[in-house]
Amino acid sequence: MHPVLLLAIYAVGLIAAVLAVAIWLADNQRIGWNLAVLSCSAVIAGAYDWFFVPPIFSLAVDSAVDFANVVAVFAVTATCGVLISKRVRRRWR
């Protein structure tokens, strides 16, 4: 296998584990859910920056376009996470 593929699989597994722990810790509380969603979004944006934004394997960002991409990843994952958590909370009531 290619090393990049292995790193991507590792990153996805790490993000899934962080998400599972955050949801477990949130324990169906409004502030806890939002904190879990935002922290997972930050981890995902950081992983995107670490693995895909030049310079690779660094949290530094060289251009404004790359910074906008990292912010967009954070915004999209946070928005989707909040919408999903609202749906899950409504279903659990």
C-alpha positions in Angstrom: 0.0 0.0 0.0 1.1 3.6 -0.5 2.2 5.4 2.6 -0.2 8.3 1.9 -3.1 5.9 1.8 -2.0 4.4 5.2 -1.8 7.9 6.6 -5.2 8.8 5.3 -6.7 5.6 6.9 -4.9 6.4 10.2 -6.3 9.9 10.1 -9.9 8.8 9.4 -9.6 6.2 12.2 -8.3 8.8 14.6 -11.0 11.3 13.7 -13.7 8.6 14.1 -12.3 7.7 17.6 -12.2 11.4 18.7 -15.8 11.8 17.4 -17.0 8.7 19.3 -15.4 9.8 22.5 -16.7 13.3 22.2 -20.3 12.1 21.6 -19.9 9.7 24.5 -18.8 12.5 26.8 -21.5 14.9 25.6 -24.1 12.6 27.2 -27.1 14.3 25.5 -26.6 17.8 27.0 -26.9 20.9 24.8 -23.7 22.5 25.7 -21.9 19.2 25.7 -23.1 18.4 22.2 -22.1 21.7 20.8 -18.7 21.5 22.5 -18.2 18.0 21.1 -19.2 19.1 17.6 -16.9 22.1 17.6 -14.0 20.2 19.0 -14.4 17.4 16.4 -14.6 20.1 13.7 -11.4 21.6 14.9 -9.7 18.2 14.9 -10.9 17.5 11.4 -9.8 21.0 10.1 -6.4 20.4 11.8 -6.0 17.0 10.2 -6.9 18.5 6.8 -4.3 21.2 7.4 -1.7 18.7 8.6 -2.1 16.1 5.7 -3.2 18.1 2.7 -2.2 21.8 2.9 1.4 22.7 1.9 3.7 22.5 3.7 2.6 19.0 4.5 3.0 17.7 8.0 2.9 21.1 9.5 0.1 23.3 10.8 1.6 26.3 8.9 -0.4 27.7 6.0 1.4 29.5 3.1 -1.3 31.1 1.2 -4.6 32.9 1.8 -6.4 30.4 -0.4 -5.2 27.4 1.7 -6.3 29.3 4.9 -9.7 29.9 3.4 -9.9 26.1 2.5 -9.1 25.2 6.1 -11.7 27.6 7.5 -14.3 26.3 5.0 -13.6 22.7 6.1 -14.1 23.8 9.7 -17.3 25.7 8.9 -18.8 22.8 6.9 -18.1 20.2 9.4 -19.3 22.4 12.3 -22.6 23.1 10.4 -23.2 19.5 9.5 -22.3 18.4 13.0 -24.7 20.9 14.7 -27.5 19.9 12.3 -27.0 16.2 12.9 -26.8 16.7 16.7 -30.1 18.6 16.7 -31.7 15.8 14.7 -30.3 13.1 17.1 -31.4 15.1 20.2 -34.9 15.5 18.7 -35.1 11.8 18.0 -33.9 10.8 21.5 -36.7 12.8 23.3 
